[in-house]
Amino acid sequence: MPKANNQRPIATKNMKLYLVPTPVGNLEDMTFRSVRILEEVDLILAEDTRTSGKLLKHYEISTQMISHHMHNEHKTVDGLVKRMQNGETIAMITDAGTPAISDPGFLLSRACVEAGIEIDCLPGATAFVPALVNSALPNDKFIFEGFLPVKKGRQTRFKILAEETRTMIIYESPHKILKSLKDFVTYFGAERKISISREISKLHEETIRGTVEEVIAHFETKAPKGEMVVVVEGKSGK
């Protein structure tokens, strides 16, 4: 009896998905290669065509663009895979940063691998790396949590993170940051060191460092604005 073949299909040269990072703030952070790829592909998938339209206009890129986001990606993946199997090259971009990092991208990437379609993720902007480096907290070992659960599973997740010894990276919106910081007091303690970077690479970029208690005091006197990357010191082993 012949053995089952568990290998993935071999990708051909004509079908390919590019995951292209876009600037998290400053448009100058776009790479030369990223611009070239977006000019050369047959189709660009954008999380929000209005936001991405400004980027494409800035770089005079006229490639066809369609919407691909968390609300429609389950329905569009199969059709996009078929287009690539028919020889098209597709690039995926999100509003800011690298696709699939707290943004759409995973479902299509997985489908491409299963279909034998080559994936090429270009290096480029992502918000958590500069925030981690700017934090001055240990960065030899860290975990990326992205957005924490809002309700279901939130308490459970915090209990797990309370025992984490590595530096933790969390994404948070400005209208939820104070609630999260007060949860930090409950599970990490008021004296745990944290760093918050906001408006990365933009005109009003700012990094606030201190204990949880000190950062809460800062935002109680200065209204939080802009998307934030929160870097949290891990639990001490002492």
C-alpha angles and dihedrals in degrees: 000000000000116000119251114259108230096172121117118247113271113252119240125221095248100059121065144146119213119199104204122192117220129201117282089211122332111065090213088073090077111110125232090239093052091053091049093049092050089051094049105043123092095232140014121211111207130189090217116009092202093057094041091045089068090053094048091047091051091056094037093241113162100181116136111266130196133181119265117168144140092281097055107021094096089059098042104044097085093049092049092050090053091051091054091046087056090058106271124135116218132194123202123206133172131207091271137350131006120338116251093025098112085323137083116290109089098085095051093043091052092048090051092052091050090050094047094249116149118243124205117187110194119216115248149104124000124158102226098060098062090040091054094047092045092050094073086217120128109290103174089094125019144148128225114220100171112194114357120228111277097213120338111063095004097116092045091051093050091051089055093046091049087071095044113118097189124083110271127218119203133176118219138173121234095247092054101039098093092050090051092047090053088051087052089058090052097048105023103027131248093269097055110121118241139169127207122198118192135180090013112207091358129116094266097041112159139174120200117196130184143084119321088254093052093048091049089054089051094054093043088063098034117044111238115244134179133023112305139212111206119201115195128194113240124244113283116248092216 
